[in-house]
Amino acid sequence: MKIHGIEMAPDALRRRIGNMDQVAGVRIVLLDDGNERPARAALFHTGSGLEFSVLLDRCMDIPSARYQGKAMGWRSTVGDVAPEYYEAAGIRWLRSYFGGLLTTCGLGNVGAPDPESVFNGQGLHGRIGHMPAKNLKVTQEWRDGEYVLSVSGVMRETVLFGENLTMTRTVYTKMGEKRFWIQDVVVNEGFREAPLMLLYHCNIGWPALDEGSAILTPSRFVAPRDEEARNGVERWNRIEPPTHGYAEKVYYHDMKPERDGSVMAAIVNNRFSNGDGFGVYVRYNKRELPRFVQWKMMGEQDYVVGLEPCNCGVEGRQADESRGLLHRLAPGEQRTFNLEFGALTTKEELKKTRAACAAVKTRIVDSYTRFVKPPVVNG
């Protein structure tokens, strides 16, 4: 393995340090300032320059990540917010939306609030992103010559007389890596069928995102969500400078996966770092997450593009249900979802990513219902 550019065997490294956290590790801390208090966080560093935080009391999401000092995700003005400050009604979810490299949306609703929800209180993007983790487990250990760092926990979204869903999340990486992985296992622990809407809100900001940056996706089809998105749809993959009064645009994509089902979406700034370039990517599996949403927001301070693998739309549960597109979990059923996040830092990596996406011909269509298939109904 390589540490700081030096090839070292595990024993050779161990002879040179007293504690492994000198090079790589995980540390659990308590946030204690303002409305972030008293949320817990896990701080990772891998020894390659990759550092990221996991907000343990907010669905174990990723509020911040950086590689060699360069931010990988966008941070909203609200910063880290403890789950106690969650406001479920309407779109007040935005008052505690930190952005970050990852915010998880669901499980009972994604997108527009559900006005007819009685028990669930399904406001914008649902409740799971504010659920604290239980049964936490932190691991820092050697496995087959690699030093593995991980944290896992369980979030439960449940209500009396309603749904009973658990999400077990594991966030893990390895010493020397400039990438990390997330695995989620969602289980219907109840005895009645439950809707399942899940969207991974992966938010890329400056410096990967800037004027002249490119959104790289293997998109076969791109469809605007509404009239606002139709205005300028031909520029869906181009990044403009921060623009006063910009109205957000949302696009649905149909991705061409690799043979194993994997899809990589990235944002690349070729002009950054003296022309060497810098990019951030998310990789997922289309068999697990068949749909993809792009959120483009070029506003001042609100300068971000969301790359969002999902199994649903962003118009709310009623919209998906009326179109026969709502996924459901049978009693006892479970589903697994996997993500990979990483930095693109070499010209070779950037060139390979651009070439892979350029090989796919993209067509703009008027409606995503032309390429979205209804979910398979449980037998």
C-alpha positions, 0 to 999 in steps of 0.5 A: 500500500502507498502512504504519502506516496511511499510504498510500505508493507504493514509491518514496516509502517507499524515499526515507525508509529506508536498509534495508527491514528498518526496516519489514519483513523476514526474519532467520535466527537460531540458537536457543542456549538449553537444548534449543532449541539449535542449531535455526535460525529465520526471524523475519518482520515485515511492518510491520503489527504481524504478527510470526512465527517459522519453526522451520527445523529443525522442518519449518518450522513456526510456533512463535510468531506475534503481531499488534500484541503479541497472541499468535495461537497457543498455546505449550505448556510445552516451548517451542521444542525442537531436532529432536535431542530427538525421541522417536518411541516411543508418545506421547513426541512430546509431550515436544517438542510446542511447540504454536505456531500450526502443528505439522505431523503426518504423513506416514506416520502421524497420531494414535495410534501404529502398534504394528506399524510396523517401519521407520517408528517411527510414534509419535504424529503421525508424524515430519515435524514433526521433520525439518530443512529443506534447500536453504533459500532466503530472498527479500526483494524487490519484485514488481509494487509489493509487497514480498514476504518468503519462506523455502522449504526441503525436508524428507525423510521416508525410510528404507532399504527404505521410503518416500521422501517430500519436502515442499517448504514455502514460507512467505511474506507481504508488507509491510503484511499481517496474514496469511501463507501456506504452500504445501506440495508433497509428492512420492513420490520412491520407486518404490513406493506410499506412504501419505500422512497429513497434518494441520495442527495449528493451535493457537489460544490466549489472547487469541483463546481465552477464556471466552465466545469462539466457534469459528466454522466452516461445519460441516454435520456435527459428530461426536464421536471418542469417549465423552469427546467425546460428553459435552458435544458440544452445546458443541463451539463454546463456550469455557469457562474453564480447568478443572482436570482437563479431559479433551480432546475431539476432533470431526470436521467436514464443512465447507461450502466456498466455490465455489473450495473454500476454507474458513475456520475461526476463533476469536473473542473479542468481549470482548477489546480493550475490546469491539473483539474479536480473532480468529485464522483459518486458511483452506484448500482442501477439495479439497486437505484434505477432512477437518477435526478440532477439538481442544478442551482447556480444561485449566489451562495446556493451554488451547487449541483446535486447528483442524486441516485434514487428509486423515485421522483421528487414530486412527492409520494402521491405523484409516484403512486398515481403513476404506478411508480411507487416502490414498496417493501413487503413485511420482512423484506429487505433491500441493499443499496451501495454508494462510492464517493471519491476524488478525481485528481489526475489527468488520467482519471479525468480523461477516462471519466470524460471519455466514458461519458462521451461514448454515450449519446444523450437525447433530450426528451419531454417527459421522464415517464418515457424511460422509467419502468414501474417497479416489480411487484412483490409476488 
